[in-house]
Amino acid sequence: RVTTVSENYAREIQHAPHGFGLEAHLRWNSGKLLGIVNGIDTVSFDPRTDGAIARRYGPGDAPQGKRACKESLCAELGIASDGPLFAVVSRLQWLKGIDMFLGILPALVDRGARVAFVGTGEPELEGALRGAAARWPGRVAARVAFDPTLARRIFAGTDFLVVPSRDEPCGLTQMYAMRYGAIPVVTPVGGLRDTVEPVDVAHATGTGIVAAGTDPPSLLLACEDALGLWRDPIGFESLIARAMARDSSWDESARRYLAMYRTLAA
């Protein structure tokens, strides 16, 4: 067997450029290829017990808990808390689509969004984030650092967690975000497509927003959809509840791995 970390990525690597020269071989052996999405540590990453966040909360008091966490986070970062907050917690590199999100940043700020960045990576992207924070003080914040504790406060305090990747075999931050009631806004690649169910307002289903493509216009439209959801408090609270209810543990993934090993052992 050949395993990889999501069903969609298992399909993607059978075609260029994701196969990196192995795509024909993987297609030929597709019957041996299996995608099993990663899980997260739901014991450590639990807003009900997390001591790193401003206020602990669970599904029953998530709106109040997240409001307190947002106010604390915005005070820490020096940005206003009176608008929708978008955050990016990521390595700063081209594959992660950071330049793409920076391209739509002026339009988002014009629409009243607050934006927070946390991460390290390519020097030019680090400089661009610092420049954005200097250009829009009080509306954009950048912490160029690897800071896992701040990342937890981001998950608890932000309204939306943006993952604008061009390539993402599985991705974990979108699952951490949902665990804390932050709504993911993602591109339709790899495990992002497998782990984020697109919102359907009419039927009150879904856990996040999936952009139509990996390009700036599609990402901007997805963020505009997020702004629309934020302006509906009742619907937004329902969306938070659905995101927090998603099972992102290793339980089902472990069962699938175990089933595969048993098949091979036989």
Buried (B, 14 or more C-beta within 10 A) or exposed (E): EBEBBBBBBBBBBBEEEBBEEBBEEBEEEEEEBBBBBBBBEBEEBEBEEBEEBBBBBEEEBBBEBBBBBBBBBBEBBEBEBEBBBBBBBBEBBEEBBBBBBBBBBEEBBEEBBBBBBBBBBBEEBBEBBBEBBEEBEEBBBBBBEEBEEBBBBBBBBBBBBBBBBBBBBBBBBBBBBBBBBBBBBBBBBBBBBBBBBBBEBEEEEBBBBBBEEBBBEBBBBBBBBBBBBBEEEEBBEBBBBBBBEBEBBBEEBEEBEEEBEEEEEE
